[in-house]
Amino acid sequence: MSIANRKPRLDMHHGFLLNIRRNLTVQAEQMSSLPKSVNLKPSRQMDNMSGNENRTSTAFLQNTGMQEDVVVLDEGRIKRQMISLADLPSYVLNAQPFIRTAIEEPVKLSDIQLGQVAQALVERACEDVGYFDVAAILCGHIAKQDERRELALNTIPDTRFVRAVLHAIDQRMSGAAQMKKVNPRFWENFCLFLGEAYMQMRIKGDPLLELQNLLFKILHNLSSSPSTENLSEVNTLAMLFKQCGRDLEVADPEKFDVIVCNIRDAHVAGRNKEIRCILLMLVECFASNWQLSSIAKEYYELE
């Protein structure tokens, strides 16, 4: 679908926003009652939202104590940084050497051993709060190391590790309904891991269609009732939307428009002031071509 054909859809969202702005006084009163704990800031992974080659953003490296020049360091030192980032002592003892070897030289591991590494990373991404982005960055690094090996052998770059990660993700997805019911936090961590893994794991710079399709499915779920009535799930929706939205819109504009319309409708029908504010921000972010104005940023307390 061309930009010209999509413009009426954007105008529709702008018109919706203008109607909302007419009630600015009421909205301002609602905003003043929001708890300060609500996180409306873009996640740190969004600092490099449009870049494909170096997905380990400067902001993330700074937040983990690494220096900005890490991207130009020799390969050996980068691997050491990745090993430090992995926090190997927190893994079970028999998994630690496999993860270390996968980071350094995945070619030395068998398919079964790489599968065990993928399982360990995906499992910890779900169960360890705050580790989802680290796990995804490690997956991207290992996949890139594996891809270099196959390119050197002039084979099709369909890496063993990528397949192992996708298999581990499929296993988690098969029990997604139960995971969401029994431990919602694991489910939300899993969703955020998928978003970051989609941004990190590329084959020749191209996204993995399997992850792309999963993200569309998850975003559709999160932008529909009853998820849009749950503040925690809406925050997860917001992080995924800001993290992957631009890429997904380019990949399939029509599918992404459905998600935006879901979010808009959920805002209109919503009763919770905090949730309605977050949903409105997402619609405005999309309608503004992923760049909120300074006034909008101040309004949504992004600054």
C-alpha positions in Angstrom: 0.0 0.0 0.0 1.5 3.4 -1.0 2.0 6.4 1.2 -0.7 8.2 -0.8 -3.2 5.5 -0.2 -2.5 5.4 3.5 -2.8 9.1 4.1 -6.6 9.1 4.7 -6.0 6.6 7.5 -3.5 8.9 9.1 -5.9 11.9 8.7 -8.6 9.8 10.4 -6.3 9.3 13.4 -5.4 13.1 13.4 -9.1 13.9 13.4 -9.7 11.6 16.3 -6.9 13.4 18.2 -8.3 16.8 17.4 -11.6 15.7 19.0 -9.7 14.6 22.0 -7.8 17.9 22.3 -11.2 19.7 22.5 -11.5 18.1 26.0 -8.0 19.1 26.9 -9.0 20.6 30.2 -10.7 17.4 31.4 -7.7 15.4 30.2 -5.3 17.6 32.1 -7.2 17.0 35.2 -7.0 13.3 34.6 -3.3 13.5 33.9 -2.7 15.3 37.2 -4.1 12.3 39.0 -1.8 9.7 37.4 0.7 8.1 39.8 4.3 8.9 39.0 5.1 5.2 38.7 3.4 5.0 35.3 6.2 4.7 32.8 5.3 6.6 29.7 8.9 7.0 28.5 10.2 5.1 25.5 12.2 2.0 26.5 15.9 2.3 26.2 15.9 0.0 23.2 14.0 2.6 21.2 17.0 5.0 21.0 18.1 3.3 17.8 14.6 2.5 16.5 15.5 2.9 12.8 18.9 1.2 12.8 19.4 -2.4 11.7 23.1 -3.0 11.7 24.1 -2.1 15.2 21.1 -2.9 17.4 23.1 -2.8 20.7 22.2 0.9 21.3 24.5 3.4 22.8 21.9 4.1 25.5 21.9 0.4 26.5 25.7 0.2 26.7 25.8 3.3 28.8 23.2 2.0 31.1 25.1 -1.3 31.6 28.4 0.5 32.3 29.9 0.0 28.9 31.6 2.8 27.0 30.1 4.2 23.8 33.2 3.0 21.8 32.4 -0.6 22.4 31.1 -1.0 18.9 34.5 -0.3 17.4 36.5 -2.5 19.8 38.2 -5.6 18.7 36.1 -8.7 18.5 37.7 -10.4 21.4 36.9 -7.6 23.8 33.3 -7.4 22.5 32.9 -11.1 23.4 34.3 -10.5 26.8 31.8 -7.7 27.3 29.0 -10.0 26.2 30.1 -12.7 28.7 30.1 -10.1 31.4 26.6 -9.0 30.3 25.3 -12.5 30.4 25.8 -12.9 34.2 26.8 -16.5 33.8 27.0 -17.3 37.5 23.2 -16.9 37.7 22.7 -19.9 35.3 22.8 -23.5 36.4 26.4 -24.7 36.5 26.2 -27.2 33.6 24.8 -24.5 31.3 27.5 -21.9 31.9 30.3 -23.3 29.7 27.8 -23.8 26.8 26.6 -20.2 27.0 30.2 -18.9 27.2 31.2 -21.0 24.1 28.2 -19.9 22.2 29.1 -16.3 22.8 32.8 -16.9 21.8 32.7 -19.6 19.1 29.3 -21.2 18.5 30.8 -23.4 15.8 32.3 -25.5 18.6 28.9 -26.5 19.8 26.6 -29.2 18.4 23.0 -28.5 17.4 21.8 -30.1 20.7 24.1 -27.9 22.7 23.1 -24.8 20.9 19.5 -25.8 21.5 20.2 -26.0 25.2 21.7 -22.5 25.1 18.6 -21.1 23.3 16.3 -22.8 25.9 18.3 -21.3 28.8 18.3 -17.8 27.4 14.5 -17.9 26.6 13.7 -19.4 29.9 15.6 -16.7 31.8 14.2 -14.0 29.6 10.7 -15.0 30.9 11.5 -15.7 34.5 14.1 -13.0 35.4 12.6 -9.6 35.5 14.7 -7.1 33.5 16.7 -9.7 31.7 14.6 -9.9 28.5 16.7 -7.3 26.7 20.0 -8.9 27.8 18.8 -12.3 26.6 17.7 -10.9 23.2 21.0 -9.0 22.7 22.9 -12.2 23.5 20.7 -14.1 21.0 21.5 -11.5 18.4 25.2 -11.7 19.1 25.3 -15.5 18.9 23.2 -15.6 15.8 25.6 -13.1 14.1 28.6 -15.3 15.0 26.9 -18.3 13.6 25.9 -16.4 10.5 29.5 -15.4 9.8 30.5 -19.0 9.9 27.9 -20.0 7.3 28.7 -17.0 5.1 32.4 -18.0 5.2 31.4 -21.4 4.0 29.2 -19.9 1.2 26.1 -21.6 2.6 22.6 -20.1 2.9 22.6 -18.0 6.1 19.9 -19.9 7.9 21.8 -20.2 11.2 21.5 -23.2 13.5 21.2 -20.9 16.5 18.3 -18.9 15.0 16.4 -22.2 14.4 17.1 -23.2 18.0 15.8 -19.9 19.4 12.7 -20.1 17.2 12.1 -23.6 18.5 12.4 -22.5 22.1 10.0 -19.6 21.4 7.5 -22.0 19.8 7.6 -24.2 22.9 6.8 -21.2 25.1 4.1 -20.1 22.8 2.4 -23.5 22.9 1.8 -22.8 26.6 1.2 -19.1 26.4 -2.4 -19.2 27.6 -1.5 -21.1 30.7 1.6 -18.9 31.3 -0.5 -15.8 31.1 -3.1 -17.2 33.5 -0.7 -18.7 36.1 2.1 -16.1 35.9 1.2 -12.9 34.0 4.7 -11.4 34.7 6.4 -14.3 32.9 4.0 -13.7 29.9 4.8 -10.0 29.8 8.5 -10.6 30.0 8.2 -13.1 27.2 6.4 -10.6 25.0 9.1 -8.0 25.6 11.8 -10.5 24.9 10.1 -11.3 21.5 10.1 -7.6 20.7 13.7 -7.1 21.4 14.7 -10.4 19.8 12.9 -9.2 16.6 15.1 -6.1 16.6 18.3 -7.9 17.4 18.2 -11.1 15.4 18.6 -10.5 11.7 19.7 -12.6 8.8 21.7 -10.5 6.3 20.0 -7.5 8.0 16.5 -8.8 7.3 14.0 -9.5 10.2 12.8 -13.0 11.0 9.3 -13.5 9.5 8.5 -16.0 12.2 9.1 -13.4 14.9 7.3 -10.7 12.9 4.2 -12.8 12.6 4.3 -13.6 16.3 4.5 -9.9 17.2 1.5 -9.0 15.0 -0.4 -11.8 16.8 0.7 -10.6 20.3 0.0 -6.9 19.5 -3.4 -7.8 18.3 -4.1 -9.6 21.5 -2.7 -6.9 23.7 -4.7 -4.2 21.9 -8.0 -6.0 22.3 -10.2 -6.6 25.3 -9.8 -7.8 28.0 -6.0 -6.9 27.8 -6.8 -3.2 27.3 -8.5 -3.2 30.6 -5.4 -4.3 32.5 -2.8 -1.6 33.2 0.2 -4.0 33.3 -0.7 -5.5 29.9 -1.3 -2.0 28.5 2.2 -1.0 29.6 3.6 -4.1 27.9 1.6 -3.1 24.8 3.1 0.4 24.9 6.7 -0.9 25.2 6.2 -3.2 22.3 4.4 -0.6 20.2 7.3 1.9 20.7 10.0 -0.7 20.3 8.9 -2.4 17.1 6.0 -0.3 15.8 7.9 1.5 13.1 9.5 -1.7 11.7 6.2 -3.5 11.8 4.3 -0.7 10.0 6.8 -0.8 7.2 6.6 -4.6 7.0 2.8 -4.7 6.8 0.9 -1.4 6.9 -2.6 -2.9 6.7 -2.0 -5.3 9.6 -0.5 -2.5 11.7 -3.4 -0.1 10.9 -5.7 -2.7 12.4 -3.7 -2.6 15.7 -3.8 1.2 15.8 -7.5 1.2 15.2 -7.9 -1.3 18.1 -5.9 1.0 20.4 -8.0 4.0 19.3 -11.2 2.1 20.0 -10.0 0.9 23.3 -9.2 4.5 24.3 -12.7 5.6 23.4 -14.3 2.7 25.3 -12.0 2.7 28.3 -12.9 3.8 31.8 -9.5 3.8 33.5 -7.8 7.2 33.3 -4.2 5.9 33.3 -4.9 3.3 30.6 -6.8 5.8 28.4 -3.8 8.2 28.6 -1.3 5.6 27.6 -3.5 4.4 24.7 -4.0 8.0 23.5 -0.2 8.6 23.5 0.3 5.5 21.3 -2.3 6.7 18.7 -0.7 10.2 18.7 2.8 8.7 18.3 1.7 6.8 15.3 -0.3 9.6 13.7 2.7 12.0 14.2 5.0 9.6 12.2 6.6 8.2 15.3 7.8 11.7 16.5 5.8 13.4 19.2 5.9 17.2 19.2 7.6 18.9 22.2 4.1 20.0 23.4 2.8 16.4 23.2 5.9 15.1 25.0 5.3 17.6 27.8 1.7 16.7 27.9 2.4 13.1 28.3 5.1 13.7 30.9 7.8 12.3 28.6 10.2 15.0 29.6 
